[in-house]
Amino acid sequence: MPCSAYISVLDLSKHVRIHGVKGPGDLAIQCAWDGCTKAPMKRESVVRHIEEVHVQVKYLCSHCWASFSRKHTLNSHVLKAHSHAS
């Protein structure tokens, strides 16, 4: 990969199937991104790997603008740090 396609993060999981990322969630797959040396990982982890390492998706806190690579980490942060905020 990259294939130069413009896709949203919401469509990334669907899009990587075009590039052969399919099969059971526990199937070990090597990342096909050019130059990636990451060891084979579970298929279910490939999309997260691409988001974090290659595309560098960031989720920003709307309260303090802290940046997170995973949405669930942002959600945990908001609950812990800003539960008093509306």
ROKE-851502 format. One record per atom (N, C-alpha, C): z, y, x. Coordinates in steps of 0.02 Angstrom, whole numbers, plus 50000, padded with zeros to 5 digits. Example, Ala and Ser with C-alpha at 12.3 -4.5 7.8 and 13.67 -1.06 7.14 Angstrom:
REM residues 2
503904971650660503904977550615503904983550660503544988850642503574994750684503945000250645
REM end
This chain:
REM residues 86
500004994350043500005000050000500005006050046500045011850039499915015649979499185015349959499045016049896498365015349872498075021949850498445027249857498235034049837498225035149762498475030449723498525031449651499095036149636499005040449586499535044849564499885041449506500515039549516500895036249464501585039349460501895038749401502575041149394503065035649416503675037549431504185032649450504285027649393504205029949332504295025549274503775019949272503195021149302502655016249302502615012249367503045013549415503005010249480503055002649475503535000249436503624993049429502984989749403502684992649353502054990049325501494990549377501464996049413500924997249461500934992249519501524990649545501544986249604501294979249588501274977349525500984970849507500254970449526499904976049525499204976349546499134974149619499654975549657499644974049729499964967349745500044963049695500284956349707501034955249701501404960249680502124959549673502254956949603502254950249597502384947049533502704940249546502964937349493503294930949499504024931449478504414926049486505114926249467505504931449508506034934049479506434939249512506724937349579506844930749589507144928649652506624926349703505984927149688505444925449734505464930249794505464927649856505464931849916504764934549929504714941149936504074944449946504134949350005503624949450046503594954350101503314960850074503604966450092503344972950072502644973750103502154975750062501464976450086501294983550106501784988050106501654994950126501444995050199500924998750215500674998950284501235000750333501324996450382501814997650435502534995750419502664993250358503344991350340503534984850374504104984850408504354978950443504964975850410505124978150350505694975450313505604967950302506144964250312506124957050300505964955650227505674949850212505534948150142506154948950099506044951350038506594952649992506424949749924506924949449881506804947049813506304951749779505874948749737505384952749701505714958349662506284956949633506624962049593506864967949636506894967149702507114972449747506534976549775505924974149769505354977449800505244984449772505274985249706505174991849677505704996749702506334994749702506864999049727506745000849800506544995949840506394997149911505845002349919505305001649880504755006449884504985013349864505365013749810505625020249787506045023649841506515019849870506985022749917506695024149986506295019450012506065019950081505395023350089504915021550048504235023950058504065030150017504265030249954504125036049911504685041149914505265038949933505865043149940506035046849876506075043149822506275045949757506995048349762507125054249735507805057049735507995058849663508615057349646508905059249582509425064649596509335070449565509775076149578510295077049524510905078549545511445080049499511325087049471511325087649405511215094149374511825098749377512395095949400513005099949405513085102949474512945099049527513075101449595512465100649641511925098049615511295097049651511345092049709511855087749708511885082349757511295077649744511045074349796510455070249792510635062849802510335058449762510475051249765509815047449763509785041849799509175037849800509155032849742509715031749709509735027149652510025030749591509705029549533509925032849472510635030749452510805024349461511485022149442512005025349488511835026949550512305030449595512415037549570511875040849548511945047449517512395047149456512275042249412512685041649352513415040549368513565036449418514255035349440514565041749466514175045449506514405051849533514585056649477514155057249427514275061949372514915060049335515015053649323515615051449288516245052949329516225051749394516815052849437516935060149453516405063749470516485070549495516445075849441516125074349386515995079549336516175077449265516615072649258516795070249190517085075749147517345080949178517615086749142517065091649123516475091149156515925095849143515545093749081515235098449050514825096848991514095097849005
REM end
